């Protein structure tokens, strides 16, 4: 059982080191990985990040930096 847990953790850590976000949610008892994200969740996140980036650019341009 311990070796199986070590194998799973090692696998997730390898994915993380390759640049993929992984995390363990102790409340749900599940791993979170990019493949678990729905298209709707991705689009919502993309919109929020896009709005933040656009606002940051606007503020930088307004400040003359």
C-alpha positions in Angstrom: 0.0 0.0 0.0 2.8 2.4 0.9 4.7 1.6 -2.3 1.6 2.2 -4.4 1.1 5.6 -2.7 4.8 6.4 -3.4 4.3 5.4 -7.0 1.3 7.7 -7.4 3.0 10.6 -5.7 6.1 10.1 -7.8 4.0 10.1 -11.0 2.2 13.3 -10.0 5.5 14.9 -9.0 7.0 14.0 -12.4 4.1 15.6 -14.2 4.5 18.7 -12.0 8.2 18.9 -12.9 7.3 18.7 -16.6 5.2 21.8 -16.2 1.8 20.3 -15.6 -0.1 21.6 -12.6 -1.1 18.8 -10.2 -2.4 19.0 -6.6 -4.2 16.9 -4.1 -7.4 18.2 -2.6 -7.8 16.6 0.8 -11.4 17.6 1.1 -12.5 15.6 -1.9 -9.7 13.1 -1.7 -8.8 13.6 -5.4 -5.9 14.8 -7.5 -6.4 17.9 -9.6 -4.7 17.9 -13.0 -5.1 19.8 -16.3 -7.0 16.9 -17.9 -9.7 17.2 -15.1 -10.6 20.7 -16.2 -13.8 21.1 -18.3 -13.9 23.3 -21.3 -16.3 25.6 -19.5 -14.0 25.9 -16.5 -11.1 26.6 -18.8 -13.0 29.3 -20.7 -14.1 31.0 -17.5 -10.5 31.0 -16.2 -9.2 32.2 -19.5 -11.6 35.1 -19.5 -10.7 36.1 -15.9 -7.0 36.0 -16.7 -7.5 37.9 -20.0 -9.4 40.6 -18.1 -6.6 40.9 -15.6 -3.9 41.1 -18.3 -5.8 43.7 -20.2 -6.4 45.8 -17.1 -2.7 45.5 -16.1 -1.6 46.6 -19.6 -4.0 49.6 -19.5 -2.6 50.7 -16.1 1.0 50.4 -17.3 0.2 52.3 -20.5 -1.6 55.0 -18.5 1.3 55.4 -16.1 3.7 56.0 -19.0 6.1 53.1 -18.1 
